[in-house]
Amino acid sequence: MPHSGFVPLRIFSSYTMLDGAIEPKEIAKRAAKRGFPAAALTDRNGLYAAMAFSDAAFGEGVQPVIGTMLGVARPDLPEGVAPMVDWLALYAQNERGYDNLCELVSRAHLDRPIDLAPHVDLATLARFTDGLIALTAGGEGTLARLFAEDQPARALAYAERLAALFGDRLYVEISRRGNEVEERAEAALIDLAYDKDLPLVATNPCCFAEQGFGPAHDAMLCIANSTYVESEDRPRSSPDAWMKPAEEMKALFADL
């Protein structure tokens, strides 16, 4: 597939305890050990670990890529439907992009109804896209969720709006972590990328360093969300959310 590419990992920060369990210095060390030329850090609606991660990465000879998982309100909901917030992965391409990340994160927290989670709407996002690379956020993004919900027309309309905002800086993200939304949406996402000539990017959003840390990370999520391990309806850790070597990623996505 000529327009596809491989990004070995996308790392969630450990600082908020909402996702990650890897210190920034450890991210940099492991990225260097595994021969990654770059690693991307994405806090949710924040840039909490950006400075510590950048310093550590430069020290290890790894290019730090600073980003955020930004909450974005789903547009064009039918009347009477409660607001929905999905995610969009954004990365600073240059200094202007970093400034826009800061602006969007601030607005996500300050310019939203207090009863809703931090987020921006598409109109706000549209004002601050310069210097930013966007990934559709896999199963956490609006695009995959609309396909998984069997709403292909709305998914296509949303993809067109993102393409208008980001141009050739928009990537359709594919992850394979056993997530139901990702599995249901994958074929449609790949078809969309072909049909609209959008680049595909394969990622492994990771929250911990070693494969065997999954159960501990799952317990950590219970603490963060005030739930019990035995609870059925709670956030769960993916056993695949570890820093996989590039060889495993290439084997996992060899069919692309």
N, C-alpha and C positions, 0 to 999 in steps of 0.2 A: 504494500500500500504506500504509494509515494509520498503522501502528505502526513503519514503517521510519525509519531516520535515516542520516545520512552523517557519518562521522568521517574527515577528509581523510587522516590519517596516524597511525601509531603508530611512534615512533622508538626504536630500540635504541641504547643508549649505546655510545660509542666506547671507553670506558675499559678494558674487559676485553679488547678486540681479538677477542672471540669472534664478534661480529656487526657492530658499527657502525664507521663511519669518518667521523663527524661530531662536531666539538667542540661542547659545549653552547652556547657563545656563537654559533656558526654556525647551530645549530638555531633559536635565538631570532631571529636576524637574518633568516633566510630565512622563518620563519613570519610575521614582521611584514611582510616585503616582499610575501608572497603573500596577505596579508589574513586569515590564520588568527586567529580570536579566542583560540584555545587550542591547545596542543600537548602531547602526552603522551609522557613518557620512560619506557621500561621496560627496566631492566637485568635480566639473567637472575639470579634468586636473589640480588638485591642492590639497593642504593639508592646505588650508588657515585657517580653524577653528580648526585644530586638537588639538593644545595645549589648547585653551580655553575650548573646549568641554571635553577633557580628565580631566582637573582640575575640571570642574563642575560635571562630571559624578562620579569621585572618591568621591567627596564631598557628593554626594547623595547616595552612595553605589551601583552605577550602573557600570557595566563593560563597558568601552568605547571600541568600535571597530573602528579602523581608516582605512579608505579606500579612494578610488577615483573612479570616473567614468572616465575611460581612453578612449580617442579617439583612435580607431584602424582602420587603413586603410583596406578596404575590399580586400582580396587577389584574385588573378586570374581573374581579370576583363577582358572581351574581348577587343581586340585591338580597340583603338579609343574611348572607353568609358571613360568619365571623372572620376577622382579619387573620391571615396566615402569613407566617414569616419563614422563608426558606433561606438557603445560604448561597453565597457566591464567593469563590476563592480569588482574591486579588493580590497581585504581586507588583512591587515597585520596580519599574524598568530603569528609572533614572531619578534624579533629585526631585523633579517635578512630580513624578509618580509617588515618591515618598511623602511629599507635602500633601498630595491628594488623599493618600491613605490616612494621614493624620486628620485631615478635614472630615473625611467620611466616618471615621471611628468616633470623632467628637460629636458629629451630628446624629449618629446612631444612638448615642446615649442621651443627648440633650434635646433633640428635636422630635421626640416621640411621645405618645400618650403614656403616662406613668404606669398604666395598667397593662401595657404591652412590653414584650421583651425588646431590648435594643435593636434597632433596625433603621434603614432608610427606605424611601420609596424610589421608584425608577426615575422620577423627575429629579430628585436630588442626586442620585447616582450619575445621571446624564451630565451634570455640571462639573463632575470631577473625575473624568476618565483619562485625561491626558497622562501619558507616562505610566499607564497601568496595563498589565497583562491579566486577562481574566480566564479562569477555568470554571466550567459549569458545575463543579463541586460534586460530581458523582451522584450517589444516591441521596445526598443531602440538598441537592440543588433543585430549583423549580423545574428545570427541563426534564430531568429524569423522573421526578415525581409526577409530572403531568402525563408523561408516557406511561408510567406504571399505573396511573389512575384511568387509563384508556381515554385520554383527552388529546389525541394527536394534533388536532387543529389548533388548540390553544398552545400546545408545545411548540409547534412550528411558528406560530405568531410570536411567541416569547423568544425563540431563537433568532428570529429576524430582528427583533428589537435590540437584542444584545449585539448582534452583528453590526447594526447601525451605530451603536455606541462605541464598539471596540475595534471594528474593522478586522485586520489581519492579526490582531492581538487577542482574539477570542479562540479558545480551544475547547473542544468537546472532550470531557474527561470520562475515562472508563476506569473503574476499579473493580476488582474481583475478590471480595471478602466474604462471600456467602450472604450478602445483604439482599433481602427480598426485593427491595426497590431497584437496586442495581441489576439484579438478574432479570427482572421483568422488563426493564427499560433498555437493556444493552443492545439488542438487535435494532431497535428503533433509533437509538443514538448513533450507531454505526451507519445505518442507512442515511440518517440526516447528514452526517459528516460527508459521506460520498456525494449525496445529492446537492448539497450547498457548498461543496468544496471547502469545508471547514477542517482544519487539522485536528486529528485525534491525539490525545495524550494519555498514556497509561500511567496511573499513579498507584501508590500504596500508602494512603494516609496512615501514619503510624503514631502510636501513643506510648510505646515502650520499646526498649532496646533489644531484648532477647526473647526468643520464641517461647520459652518456658515461663515468662512473667505474666501470661494471660490471666490466670486465676487471681493473682494478687491485684492486677489492674482492675479486674471485675469487682473485687471487694472495695477497692478505692473509689470506684464509681458509686457504689452503694453509700459510702460515707459522704461523698460529695452531694448526693441527691437525697440523703436521709431516708434510705430504703433498706430493706433486708435482702440478703442473698437469696432467700427462699421466695421472695416476691416474684410473681409472674409478670406484672406490668411495671417494668422498670428499665432504665437504660442498661445495656449490656455491652461488655467488651467483646471485640472481635478477636479470635485467636490469631488472625492474620495481621493484626495491627502492630507488627514489629518491624525493625529496620532490615528488610530483606536485602540480600546481596543482589547486584545487578543481574547475575546469571539466573537467579530464580525468577526475577521479573521478566526477563526475556523469554524464559521457558513458559511462564504463565500466560504470556500474551503472544506466543509464537504464531498463532493463527491470524493475527492482525497484519 
